[in-house]
Amino acid sequence: MKLFKKWSLRVLGLMPKAISYPIYRQFINIDYSLDSSVVVKLAETKEEFEQAFRLVYKNYCGVGLQDKMKAGLRVTIYNALPSSSTIVAKVENRVVGTLSLVKDSHYGLPSENITDLSPLKAPQNTLAEFSGLAIDRAYKGKLLLPLMKYAYEYALNYAGVTHLIAVLTTPTKSHQIYEA
C-alpha cells in the first residue's frame, strides 16, 4: 500500500492542478479530535522555548532545511522580537509541537526574503507570519490543525493581526498536497 501511495503521488505531480488537486484532497483524512493529554499554549518558560527551538532544529535538520550546529537549536532574529510568539503543544512536560507567530516589525517578515508583501503593507493592516512549524514524529498528523487554530485565534483576538501569511518550505514536491 505504501508503494502504491508513493507511486500515485508521483503520477499526480505530473497532472494539471485542476485534475490533481481534487484527487490530493481525497487522500486527506483529518482527525479533529485532540488527545486530552495534549495542551496547546503560548511558550512561557525557558524550558518550553528551548524544547520548541530544539524540535524545530531536529525536524529542519532531518529534511535538509538546517545545517547541523553545536547548539542544537534553531532560533532566528524573529524569535527574539517581543512582537513574536511561540506556541507549543505539550504532553506532560515535553514539547511535542511548535509554531511561531511573527508579527511584522522593522525587520519585516521572514517571507519577505522570497516574496514582495508591499501590496499588503497598508497602514490599516497588521501582518504576521506562521514560522518554525515542527511536530514530533509520534504526533505527526495530529497537531498541525490544533497548532494553527490556536495561532490563528491568538493572532486575531489578542495580537491584532489583520493578515496572516503562511509560507511552506519543503525540500520535496509535498507542497502540492498543501496547496490542494
VOFIBA-756599 format. One line per field, with one value per residue (C-alpha): residue in one letter; x, y, z. Coordinates in steps of 0.25 Angstrom, whole numbers, plus 5000, padded with zeros to 4 digits. Example, Ala and Ser with C-alpha at 12.3 -4.5 7.8 and 13.67 -1.06 7.14 Angstrom:
r	c(A|S) .
c1	c(5049|5055) .
c2	c(4982|4996) .
c3	c(5031|5029) .
REM end
This chain:
r	c(M|K|L|F|K|K|W|S|L|R|V|L|G|L|M|P|K|A|I|S|Y|P|I|Y|R|Q|F|I|N|I|D|Y|S|L|D|S|S|V|V|V|K|L|A|E|T|K|E|E|F|E|Q|A|F|R|L|V|Y|K|N|Y|C|G|V|G|L|Q|D|K|M|K|A|G|L|R|V|T|I|Y|N|A|L|P|S|S|S|T|I|V|A|K|V|E|N|R|V|V|G|T|L|S|L|V|K|D|S|H|Y|G|L|P|S|E|N|I|T|D|L|S|P|L|K|A|P|Q|N|T|L|A|E|F|S|G|L|A|I|D|R|A|Y|K|G|K|L|L|L|P|L|M|K|Y|A|Y|E|Y|A|L|N|Y|A|G|V|T|H|L|I|A|V|L|T|T|P|T|K|S|H|Q|I|Y|E|A) .
c1	c(5000|5011|5018|5004|5002|5017|5014|5001|5006|5017|5007|4998|5010|5011|4996|4990|4986|4971|4971|4982|4977|4963|4970|4980|4969|4963|4976|4974|4967|4966|4965|4958|4959|4971|4977|4973|4987|4992|4992|4993|4998|5008|5022|5025|5037|5052|5050|5038|5045|5058|5049|5042|5054|5061|5049|5050|5065|5063|5052|5059|5072|5064|5059|5071|5066|5076|5091|5096|5101|5107|5095|5085|5074|5068|5066|5064|5065|5050|5048|5055|5046|5036|5025|5027|5020|5024|5012|5015|5007|5011|5009|5013|5026|5030|5028|5023|5019|5022|5019|5023|5015|5024|5017|5023|5033|5045|5052|5040|5035|5043|5036|5040|5053|5045|5033|5028|5018|5017|5003|4998|5006|4995|4995|4982|4988|4995|5003|5008|5014|5014|5028|5036|5026|5031|5024|5030|5029|5020|5009|5010|4997|4991|4996|4996|4982|4981|4994|4989|4976|4982|4991|4980|4971|4983|4987|4972|4967|4980|4991|4982|4987|4978|4986|4993|5004|5007|5019|5022|5037|5039|5051|5041|5028|5020|5015|5005|4998|4997|4993|4982) .
c2	c(5000|5010|5007|5010|5023|5027|5024|5031|5044|5043|5042|5053|5062|5061|5064|5078|5085|5085|5070|5066|5075|5069|5055|5060|5064|5050|5045|5055|5049|5060|5055|5067|5060|5064|5055|5061|5059|5070|5084|5096|5109|5120|5117|5124|5117|5116|5100|5102|5111|5102|5090|5097|5102|5088|5082|5091|5089|5074|5074|5084|5076|5064|5069|5077|5091|5094|5091|5083|5093|5090|5098|5089|5100|5107|5122|5133|5148|5148|5139|5149|5160|5164|5164|5149|5138|5123|5113|5100|5087|5079|5065|5066|5074|5071|5080|5071|5082|5097|5108|5123|5135|5146|5160|5170|5179|5188|5175|5171|5157|5144|5142|5156|5149|5142|5150|5164|5167|5182|5182|5177|5187|5198|5206|5199|5185|5177|5166|5153|5140|5126|5121|5110|5099|5086|5073|5061|5049|5042|5053|5054|5057|5060|5074|5083|5088|5090|5098|5106|5108|5113|5122|5128|5131|5137|5146|5150|5152|5156|5161|5170|5163|5166|5158|5144|5139|5124|5120|5106|5102|5087|5080|5072|5074|5071|5086|5081|5074|5086|5095|5086) .
c3	c(5000|5003|4990|4983|4990|4987|4972|4972|4978|4967|4956|4962|4961|4946|4945|4943|4956|4952|4952|4962|4974|4976|4976|4986|4995|4994|5001|5013|5025|5037|5051|5058|5072|5081|5091|5105|5109|5099|5104|5093|5099|5098|5102|5115|5121|5117|5116|5107|5098|5098|5095|5084|5077|5079|5072|5060|5059|5059|5049|5040|5040|5037|5024|5020|5023|5034|5035|5048|5059|5072|5080|5074|5074|5062|5067|5057|5060|5058|5070|5079|5076|5086|5076|5073|5080|5081|5082|5088|5088|5101|5107|5121|5122|5108|5096|5084|5074|5072|5063|5064|5060|5055|5055|5044|5050|5045|5042|5033|5032|5028|5015|5010|5006|4995|4992|4991|5002|5000|4994|5007|5016|5017|5030|5034|5032|5043|5036|5043|5038|5043|5044|5051|5050|5056|5061|5068|5059|5069|5067|5052|5046|5060|5063|5051|5052|5067|5066|5054|5060|5073|5066|5057|5069|5077|5065|5062|5076|5084|5075|5066|5053|5041|5030|5033|5024|5023|5014|5012|5011|5007|5000|4992|4984|4996|4995|4984|4995|5004|4992|4988) .
REM end
